[in-house]
Amino acid sequence: MALSVTSRLFRALCTPLLFAELKVAFALRSLHRLTEASRSEMATHVQTVCYEAAEIIDPLVGDWDAFQVCFYTRREYKRDRRESRWDYGLQEISYPAIYSYFSRLSCEQQDILLEDRDLMAFMVSLPRFPNLRTVRICFGGNFQRPFRWIVGRVLLGGQACFPDQLEKIFRALLAAREHGVSIRTLEIRGYYPRRVVENVPLQKLARDALSSIATVRIIDSPAMLEFLGDVPLPCLRRCELESCWLSVPNLERFVWAHRDTIRSLHLDDMWRLSEQTIEDGIQLSFGSTTAILESIATIRESGILNEFTMNRQPSGRFEIREAKD
């Protein structure tokens, strides 16, 4: 068999796997790639879009004088060098290099925000992926490692921008649904701002945007459980919670709100502060598996769920699995 034929066959076999998941960052080049991918013949292979939403840098960082006086002074830089900020395997970087990095990022972010380039890219692109089934949103800073330790000094309101970015994704999901794209799984990671709970316009948008969602995966995003408890999800069948503090009242409220459809609940690496009286006083702990199971007994015994699982093991099995016969 000719090498060219073999290559064509190999490409035909590999293409669906290579383009099954598309990662998108909050950057002009990445948003452009998203748009281009949606226009290409590869669009039919995309099943998952993973968006890395970014924290916004203060636009004043781009002013050299403001950077030196208000954000990160040379004295602070010298102190950090003296105290070995770079001892953790980080390469040493110059003061101008730090300014240049954040100034460039700030300029690019403002270019995106002022023209709503992120919103337009997602609204145009998602409806063009006919087999798109999963959307993952990861909230956090996608900053290069040598600069991460200084990020807190240059951000504009920390995570205050996240509700706006969430709204843009919901609008894009709605556009996709209106074009016949049935997205079944939504994953949200690293979302903390609590003001989303009281955001009525966002709740109304979510009612339409998430109407086809069957699986909700909430990772390190405690506010989202409370938020989605107020959003009708007519197709919801499964909820997964991972790596966050367990609020039993919020979880009970969520399950009862979706009791007509939800049939599966999974908890993984959950934390729940518990007290135990000992001889010397009170001992606090993050709560054992047994303690967490006892705290959600009302949910487990309600008859709503067909399956409850907890703590997925490397083997693929679960530490706890309860299922109806």
N, C-alpha and C positions, 0 to 999 in steps of 0.2 A: 504494500500500500504506500502511495506517495506521501512524503512528509507534509505537503500542503494539505492533503485530504485529512491526514491524521490531526493536523493543527486545527482544521475547521471543526472536526468532530469534537476535539478536546475543548475548544472554545464554546461549542454549543452545549456541552455538558456542564462546563464550569460557570458560564455566564449567569444562570439563575441563582447560583450560590453566591457569587461575587457581588451581585447587586441586590441581594435580598434585603440587606440593611443599609440604610443611608444615614450617615452621621453629618449633622449640620451644626456649625458653631455660629456664635454671634459675631460674624466677621463678613466683610463685603465679598471676599473671594469665595467663602463657603456658601453664602446665600446665592451668589451667581451660579455656583456649581449645582445647587439645588434646582434652580430654574432650568439650567441647561439639561440636567438629567431628566426632568419632567417632559422635555421636548424631544428626547432621544428615543430610540427603539428599546432602550433598557428600561423605560418607565414601567413596562408590564411586569418586570421582575421584582420591583420594589415592594416588599411586604411590611417593612418596618422603617419608620423615620425616627431617629434619635436626635433631639435638639438640646444643645448645651446652652441654656440661657445664661447670660452673664450679668454680674453686678456692674453698675454704671460708675465710671470714673468721673470725678468732678471736672467739668470743662475748664475750670481755671488752672488746672494742672499744666495746661499747655503754655501758660505765661511763665517765662523763666524766672522773673522776679518774684512772682507769687509762689512759685514752687519752692524757691530758696527760703522765703520768709514764713509762709503759712503751712506748707505741707511737710517738707523734710529739709531741715537746715543742714549746712555743712558740719556744724558742730555735732549734730545728731549722727551724721554719717561717720565722723571720726570716732565718736563714742562706740558706735556699733562695730566698727573695725577693731577697735581696741578690745571690746568685749567678745570678740570672735563670733559674730553673727554667722560667719561662713564656716564654722567648724562642723556643720552637719552635712558635709559632703557637697556643699554648694560652692560654685566657683566665685572668686572674688570679682566684683564688678565696680566700675568707677562711678563716681557721682554723676557725671554727665550722661553716662549710659543709662542710669536709673531714670533720669529726667527724660531722656530721649524715648525710652521704652513706653513710659506711661503717657507722655505727650502724644506719641503716635497713636496709641490705642484710644485715647480720649478723642482725638480728632476723627478717627474712623467711627467710633461709636456715635458721635454727634452727627456725622454724615448719615448714618443709618437711621437714627431717631428723627431727625428733622424732616427727612423725606419718607418716613415710614417704610423703608426698604425691606425690613424684616417682615412686616405685615403683608406687603405686596408679594414678596417672594413666596410666602407660605400660601396665601390665598390663590395665587396663580398656579402653584405647583401641585399641592395636595390633590385637587380634583383630577389631575392628569395621571395619577397612579391608580389604575383601576383595581389592582389587587392589594392595595394598602390595607392592612388589618391591625397594625399596632403603631401607636404613637407614644414615644417615651420623651418626657421632659425632665431634664436634669438642671436644677437651679444651683448655681454656684459660679465661682470665678474660674474661667478657663485661662489662667495666667501661667506664664512660664515659671518653672520651678525656682530659678535664682531670684525671682522678684516677689514671690508669694508672701514672704515674711513682712513686706512693707505695704501690702495692698490695703490694709485697714486704714492707713493714713490718707489715702487718695480717693476713697470711695465717696460717692454722692448719696448719702442717706442709706448706705448699706443695702439691705434687701427690700427697701421701700419701692423699688422699681419692679419687683417681681409680679405684683398683681396686674400691672399693665402688660407685661410680657405674657402672662397667662391668658389675659383677655384676647390678645392677638392670636394665640394658638387656638383658642376656642372659636374665634371668628373664622379661622382657616378650616377647622374641623366642620363647622357649619356649612361652609362653601363646598367642602368635599361631599358632605352628606347630600346636599342639594343637587349634586352632579352624579348621584348614584353610587358613591364610594362608601362602603359599609365598614367603618372602623370598629373593631370589636374589643380591643384592649387598650386601656389608657394607663400609663405608668407615670407617676409623679414622684420625683426624688429631690430632697433637700429644700422643701418649701416650708418656711417658718412664719411669715407675716400673718398675724391673727386678724388683721382688718379685712381679710378676704371673707371672713365669716359673716360680716355685716354688709357686704357689698351686694345689695339687692340687684342692681343692673347686671352684675356678673352672674348671679344666680339665674336670672331670666335667660341670659345668653346660654348658660350651661344646659338649661332644660332642653333647648333645641339642638345644641352642638353635640351633646352626649347621649342622645336618645337611642343610638344603636350600640352603645357600649355594653358588653357582656361581662367583661372582667376589669376590675379596678385594682391596680397595684399601687399602694401608698408606702413609700420608703422614706424614712426620716423626714416626714412631713405631717406632724401632728394636727395642724390646723385643717388639713384637707378632709379628714374624716368628718369633722363637725360641719364643714362647708357642704360636702356631698350628702350629708344627712338631710339637708333641706332641698336637694335637687332631685326631682323625679327621674328615675333611671329605669324605664319600662322593660329594658332587655337585660338588666343586671342579673347575673347568675352566680358570680364568684367575686369575693373581696379578699385581697391579700394585704396584710400589714406587716411591715418589717422595720426593725431598727429605730424604734421610737418609744416614748413613754406611753404606757397603756392607760387610757382614760376609760374606765368601765362604763360610766354613764354615757359618754359619747358613742362608744361601741354599741351599747344596748340601743340607744336612740337610732343609730344608723341601721342596725339589723331590723328593728321594728318598722322603721320608715320604709324599708324595701322588702318586707316580709312576704309579699305576694310573689316575688321573683327570685330573691337570693336563696341559693341552695348550698353554697360552699363557702367556708371561711378558713383562711390559713393565717396563722401568726408565726412570725420568725424573729428571733433575737429581740424580743420585747422586754421592756423594763417597767417594773412597777415597784415603787418604794413601799417597803413593808417594815413594820416594827415588831420586835420580839423582846419581851421583858426577860432580862437575865439578872443574875445576882448583883452585878455591879451597876445596873441601870438599864437603859434601853439600847438595843442593837438595831441599827438600820441596815437594810440590804436591798438589792435591786429586785428581790423576789425570785423564788425558785419556780420551776415549771409547775410544781404542785400548787404553789400559792396562786399562780396566774390561773390555773385551771379552776380552782375553787372560786376565784373572784368572778369568773364568767359562767358560773354554773347555771344561772338563769337563762342565758343564751343557749347553752348546750342542751338544756332540758326543755326548751320551748317547743320543740317539734318543728321548728322552721327549717333547720338545716338538714340536708341529707348527708353532709360530710363536714367534719371538722378535723383539721390537721395542724400540727405545730412542730416547728424546728426541723427543716429539711436536712437530712444527713448527706455526707459525701456519696454514699451508696445510692442515693436517690430515694431511700425510704424516709419515713418520718419518725421523730421521737414519739409523737402521739398521733394516732389516727382513730377517729370515731366515725362510723358510717352506719346508716340504717341498713337493715337486712333487706 
